[in-house]
Amino acid sequence: MLISGKETAGSKETVCSKENSRQALLISACLLGQPVRYDGDHAQISAALMTQLNANFTLVPICPELLGGLSTPRLPAEIVCQDERIEVINISGENLTDAFHGGANKAGDIALQHGIKRALLKSKSPSCGSGLIYDGSFTGRLRVGNGITTQHLQSMGVQVFHEDEIELLLTDI
């Protein structure tokens, strides 16, 4: 159970509540309906799944691409291999690798701050994708791989799920 200290009139009071006992879950803001995707849209999950998530977790929304300084809307970007390095390039050829790594690092800081053990991130994204991501050709083809933020969170020991694995996430509690 999480316990938080609250200062009151010079004394320290310990507060415990059901809200505080739920695990924090890092979640892609677009899955919550926030219009932060590259195209200015969202990828909101169903109300029924949202109810289940809210009942079991304290949701901590993030958009690593915005955390990295990118705007909404923005040109589509994909992970490519350049000179044996993994880079993130947008459709016009601009290298966004630093912004993606910056956003991943900030997402990692937020995960540490909230004691995050699990994350629910948007599939196929160059930031948040897990298992499958777009192949770098901007043709809609997928390849096996993980987004930059997913890789970073996993290196920190955070278990990452995508929106098609919500039932698995809920049974894994």
N, C-alpha and C positions, 0 to 999 in steps of 0.2 A: 504494500500500500504506500502511495506517495504521501508524504507529509510536508506541508509548507508552513513556514513560520510567518506570523503576522504581528507587527508591532502595534501595541495599543497602550496609550498613556504611559509610556516608559517601561512597560513590562512586555515580555515576549509571550505570546499565546500561540499554542500549536493548534492548527485547524486540520481536521480530517473530514473528508466528505466523500460520497460515492463518486462525484465528478472527478475528484482528485485521485481516486483509486483506479480509474481506467488507464490503460496504457495509451501513450501518445502514438499516433499514426501519422507519419509524413505522407501527404497526399498531393498529387498534382492538382493545382488550382483549376485547371480546365475540366477535371472530372467533377468538380463541385459546381460547374456552371459559369465560372468566371471566364470572360472572353479574352483569354491570354494566348491562345494558339497563334501560330504564325499568320494565319489568315484572319485573325480578329474574331474568331468563333470560339466555341467551347466544345467539350465532348462529355457533357453531363451524363452521369450514370442515373439509373432509374431511381425514382423516389423510394421504392421498396428497399433497394440495396442501400440507399443513403440512410434510411431509418435504421437498418441493421448495423451499419458502420457507426452511426451516432450512438447507438445503444451500447456498443462494445468498446469504443475508442474515443479519445479526445483527438479531434482532427486538427492537424497542423498543415495548412495549405502552403504550397510553394510553387513557383514557376522558375526553374533554374535559368531559363533563357532571359527572363526579366531580371533576375538577380545578377546575371552576368552583364547587364547593361543594354540588352537588346530591346527594341521597341515592339509594340503591337499596332498594326500588322507589320510583318517583316517578310522578306523573301524566304521561300523554302530553303532549308539547309539539310545536308546529308553528310554522313561520315564517309570519308574516302581515304585511301592509302596513297600518300605522296612521298616518294623517296624513302620508303620503308618506315614512314611515320604516319600515325593516324591523325587526320586533320578533319575539321568540320568546315565545309565550303558551302556557300549559298549558290543558288542557281545561276547567278551572274559571275561566279568565280571568286567572290570575296572570301578571304580566309577569316573565319570566325572562331577558330580554335581557342584563342585566349579568352574570349567572352564565355564560351562553353565551359572551359576549365574554371574560370572565375565563378560562374554560377554554381558549378558542382561543389566547389570549395565552400561557398556560402551555404549551400544546402547541407553540406556536411557539418558546418558549424551549428546550424539550426538543429540538426539531428542530435548532436552532442548536448546542446543546451536543454533539449527536451527529453533526453534519455531514450531516444527513438531506437527501437529494436526491429521494427517493420515499416515498410513503405509501400504505398499503392501508387504506382506511377503509370503514365500514359504509354501504351504500347507503341512500338515502331518509331518513336521519336529519337532524334539524334542525342537528346539529353536523357530522356526517361525510358526509352525502350528497353525491354528485357526479353531475351530469347531471340527475337527477330527485330531487325532494323532495316530501313531502306538501304539499298546497295551502293549508293553514291552516283548512280546513273541518271537520277531524276526521271525515271520511267515507271515508277511504282513497283519495281521488282524488290523483293525482300531477300535478305541473307541472314544467316545465323550471326548474332552479335548482340551487344548491349550498348546503350547510350552512355555518354560521358558521365552523367550524374549517377546512373545505375552502377557503373564500374566503380566510381569513387565510394558510394555508399556501401557496396558489397565489400570493398577493401577495408571498410571500417567495421564489418561484421553485421551490417543491417541486411535483413532478409527483404528482398524486393519482389513484389507481386505486380501484375498488370491487371487492367480492368476485367479481363476474361477469367481471372483467378480469384475473384472476390469470395466466392464460396469456399475455396481452399484456404484463403486468408482467415475467414471466419471460423473454420473448423480447426485452424492451427493455433487458436488462442489458448 
